[in-house]
Amino acid sequence: MDRLSALMSRFSLSVRHCAVVQANLVIVGDAQPDYLIYGASGQMALLEADRHAVLLSARVSWGGSQNPLLAALPPEIRQDLINDPEMRAVVDLLLVEQAAARCGSASVLNRLGEVLLVRLMRRQIEQGQMQVGLLGGLADPRLSRAIVAMHHRPGQDWRVDLLAQEAGLSVSRFAELFRQAMGVTPLAYLRKWRLTLARQDIERGDRVQRVANRYCYGSPEALSRAISQEYGQTPTQIRKAAAAEDQAVPAF
């Protein structure tokens, strides 16, 4: 599996059209789209609106605050569109769909927005923009093999030597490069990833025993302790909070 698919399949990325003041993704240009800006808040869009036309504004959701990609992204990304024909083609389709406002346009805009964000992530990896963090690790072809293996098979009984084999490196060299690129040890990253997935499963209503078995925890009690230490809530509290949030969403 490739560097992004195993990770992104675990989260529901969505891109929805919104007002500029609520946006964290904008397409900017005087007449034609010149560049894209993605940021953690809408403030950057407001600043750009003073100087250029905002041709499209949207709100990107990464499927929850626990998505490792969200933490890996820089505060702001600017992507030139004039010299990037592939991304420009996607943006042109977005603008056409937005202007036409035809039946099903919201769904089409969301799908095209997902394509745009995936291409933006690829650019970050290919250009080596991130020095430390997940995107920095994925940019290294050796480390990425081990990271993707963890993302794709989180329930495997991984050890550092097995991850080093995935990367094609000695244990000492792998551990050194991983910490330099990711800012944490391999097993610390694996633990965080497993807990992220365990929380998702518990929010969906899975039994703690089953989740513990799924992610190599020796007992439900061991998983419960780890979740409480990581999130400050017990599995029961997490499940109840998720259920209450679902009930609060109005039905259409």
ChimeraX attribute file (.defattr): number of C-alpha atoms within 10 A of each C-alpha:
attribute: neighborCount
match mode: 1-to-1
recipient: residues
	/A:1	11
	/A:2	11
	/A:3	20
	/A:4	18
	/A:5	13
	/A:6	17
	/A:7	19
	/A:8	17
	/A:9	11
	/A:10	15
	/A:11	18
	/A:12	12
	/A:13	19
	/A:14	18
	/A:15	24
	/A:16	18
	/A:17	19
	/A:18	15
	/A:19	11
	/A:20	21
	/A:21	15
	/A:22	16
	/A:23	24
	/A:24	23
	/A:25	29
	/A:26	27
	/A:27	26
	/A:28	23
	/A:29	19
	/A:30	11
	/A:31	10
	/A:32	15
	/A:33	20
	/A:34	18
	/A:35	19
	/A:36	24
	/A:37	18
	/A:38	25
	/A:39	20
	/A:40	17
	/A:41	16
	/A:42	20
	/A:43	14
	/A:44	19
	/A:45	24
	/A:46	16
	/A:47	10
	/A:48	16
	/A:49	15
	/A:50	9
	/A:51	11
	/A:52	15
	/A:53	16
	/A:54	20
	/A:55	19
	/A:56	22
	/A:57	24
	/A:58	24
	/A:59	23
	/A:60	22
	/A:61	15
	/A:62	16
	/A:63	14
	/A:64	12
	/A:65	11
	/A:66	17
	/A:67	19
	/A:68	19
	/A:69	17
	/A:70	16
	/A:71	13
	/A:72	15
	/A:73	19
	/A:74	15
	/A:75	11
	/A:76	13
	/A:77	15
	/A:78	13
	/A:79	17
	/A:80	14
	/A:81	20
	/A:82	13
	/A:83	11
	/A:84	12
	/A:85	11
	/A:86	12
	/A:87	20
	/A:88	20
	/A:89	12
	/A:90	15
	/A:91	22
	/A:92	13
	/A:93	14
	/A:94	21
	/A:95	16
	/A:96	11
	/A:97	17
	/A:98	17
	/A:99	11
	/A:100	9
	/A:101	11
	/A:102	10
	/A:103	8
	/A:104	9
	/A:105	15
	/A:106	16
	/A:107	13
	/A:108	16
	/A:109	23
	/A:110	19
	/A:111	17
	/A:112	18
	/A:113	24
	/A:114	18
	/A:115	16
	/A:116	21
	/A:117	19
	/A:118	16
	/A:119	15
	/A:120	18
	/A:121	16
	/A:122	17
	/A:123	13
	/A:124	20
	/A:125	20
	/A:126	14
	/A:127	11
	/A:128	15
	/A:129	15
	/A:130	19
	/A:131	14
	/A:132	16
	/A:133	21
	/A:134	22
	/A:135	28
	/A:136	24
	/A:137	26
	/A:138	25
	/A:139	21
	/A:140	17
	/A:141	11
	/A:142	19
	/A:143	26
	/A:144	22
	/A:145	22
	/A:146	24
	/A:147	24
	/A:148	20
	/A:149	20
	/A:150	23
	/A:151	23
	/A:152	18
	/A:153	14
	/A:154	18
	/A:155	17
	/A:156	12
	/A:157	10
	/A:158	16
	/A:159	11
	/A:160	17
	/A:161	15
	/A:162	13
	/A:163	23
	/A:164	22
	/A:165	15
	/A:166	18
	/A:167	20
	/A:168	15
	/A:169	16
	/A:170	14
	/A:171	15
	/A:172	12
	/A:173	11
	/A:174	24
	/A:175	20
	/A:176	14
	/A:177	18
	/A:178	26
	/A:179	17
	/A:180	16
	/A:181	21
	/A:182	21
	/A:183	17
	/A:184	16
	/A:185	18
	/A:186	24
	/A:187	15
	/A:188	12
	/A:189	18
	/A:190	19
	/A:191	16
	/A:192	15
	/A:193	20
	/A:194	23
	/A:195	21
	/A:196	19
	/A:197	20
	/A:198	22
	/A:199	21
	/A:200	20
	/A:201	16
	/A:202	20
	/A:203	19
	/A:204	13
	/A:205	16
	/A:206	14
	/A:207	14
	/A:208	20
	/A:209	15
	/A:210	15
	/A:211	23
	/A:212	21
	/A:213	14
	/A:214	15
	/A:215	20
	/A:216	16
	/A:217	19
	/A:218	11
	/A:219	14
	/A:220	17
	/A:221	13
	/A:222	11
	/A:223	23
	/A:224	19
	/A:225	14
	/A:226	19
	/A:227	19
	/A:228	14
	/A:229	11
	/A:230	13
	/A:231	13
	/A:232	12
	/A:233	16
	/A:234	17
	/A:235	24
	/A:236	15
	/A:237	14
	/A:238	21
	/A:239	20
	/A:240	15
	/A:241	14
	/A:242	17
	/A:243	14
	/A:244	11
	/A:245	10
	/A:246	10
	/A:247	10
	/A:248	9
	/A:249	8
	/A:250	6
	/A:251	5
	/A:252	3
